Amino acid sequence: MDFDRFVKDITDNNWNVFGVEVYQNGELKHSYGDTTGLHEIYSATKTVLSVAVGIVYDEGLIDLERPILDYLPEDKCRALPQKQYDCFKKISVRRLLTMAVKGFPFRPDGAPNWLDFSLACEIEDPDRIEFDYSNISPFLIGVALTEILGSDLGEFIEKRIFAPMDITSFKYGRAPEGYFYGASHMLLSVHDMSKFGLLLYNKGVYNGKRIVSEEYVSLATSTQQMNKEGGYGFYTWRYRGGFSIVGKWKQKCYVLPQKGLVITYLAHIEDDSHDLLESMEKNILGIGQKEKNAFKRIEEMEVLFDKISAGEGTPEDKTKLEAYYTSEDWKYDFGLDEAGLLPANLKRGVLSEDGIYNLLENS
């Protein structure tokens, strides 16, 4: 790990990074910049909401498989046209937690009442389960929690999450009608965002205090809905062998349990570049050209693996795959997988000893 080099990249390139923290096995090892001031975390707010869902789930107050309508205000549900009522009856809490409703707009821009707007959204095929990112899903989850609790969700989060995690400085937003907005508009410090990474890294425990169950954390941080990025949990994203908390403009907390790492940075960089991420991966995770070559090699071997599995492989394909399986390259690639360093969306059937052995024996 070369943290100083990472900082040098930030300063040399004038990247608008406010602060960085790196934890190793739960201990703060490196920090840079402003780690205590408040900054927008945008969609990382959703992970805070997920923890609140977990607490309510642990208390048996919400069933993830029940329709979201079961938890929304009764008067709003009764007022729905039959078509909308039937549509939303098919949308479970779990599907909203995993962004698995196709057809919501990204957010309720300009609407005077966000709940009315959300319930009026036309979903062409409510049975279609597909990843489709929208801020309406967490907004509805936040409304549901408010109704379940019978009190303000923001105050609940302050009391049940922020207070036991020693988070004393924060800001959060609300919908026009007053509901806690669980999709965005929260401000936290780098240090306090790291606490959420540490909470999830420690399976629901922060500084010796149980905040949310290990069962829920396991669900929330594992793949519940596949997407092109490699998987989505309950408002967390899969990242290599771990997961990440993600905001819109490079607000990130990466959690890599196999490496014992929690890496947090808050920035404001309004573009789609990957320069900051690539510098972090190179200088903190040690992912350089050799590792990138390995990722490409695994991808190429996966193509052969799939061809042979489908009965379409040539003798040359089998010879090449067999040579790979008995090579030092395979051992190196297997080691990267064991260390949790492979990209989350990289298929890795060729790294299963039983899988590749059985394929070669039976083809």
Sequence and secondary structure as in RCSB ss.txt:
>XXXX:A:sequence
MDFDRFVKDITDNNWNVFGVEVYQNGELKHSYGDTTGLHEIYSATKTVLSVAVGIVYDEGLIDLERPILDYLPED
KCRALPQKQYDCFKKISVRRLLTMAVKGFPFRPDGAPNWLDFSLACEIEDPDRIEFDYSNISPFLIGVALTEILG
SDLGEFIEKRIFAPMDITSFKYGRAPEGYFYGASHMLLSVHDMSKFGLLLYNKGVYNGKRIVSEEYVSLATSTQQ
MNKEGGYGFYTWRYRGGFSIVGKWKQKCYVLPQKGLVITYLAHIEDDSHDLLESMEKNILGIGQKEKNAFKRIEE
MEVLFDKISAGEGTPEDKTKLEAYYTSEDWKYDFGLDEAGLLPANLKRGVLSEDGIYNLLENS
>XXXX:A:secstr
  HHHHHHHHHHTT  EEEEEEEETTEEEEEEE SSS EE GGGHHHHHHHHHHHHHHTT   TTSBGGGGS HH
HHHTS HHHHHHHTT BHHHHHTT  TT  S  TT S HHHHHHT   S TT       SHHHHHHHHHHHHHHT
S HHHHHIIIIITTTT    B  B TTS B  SS  EE HHHHHHHHHHHHTTTEETTEE S HHHHHHHTS SB
  TTS B SS EEETTEEEEE TTSEEEEEEGGGTEEEEEEE   S   HHHHHHIIIII   HHHHHHHHHHHH
HHHHHHHHHTT   HHHHHHHHHHHTSHHHHHHHHHHHTT S TT   GGG HHHHHHHHHH 
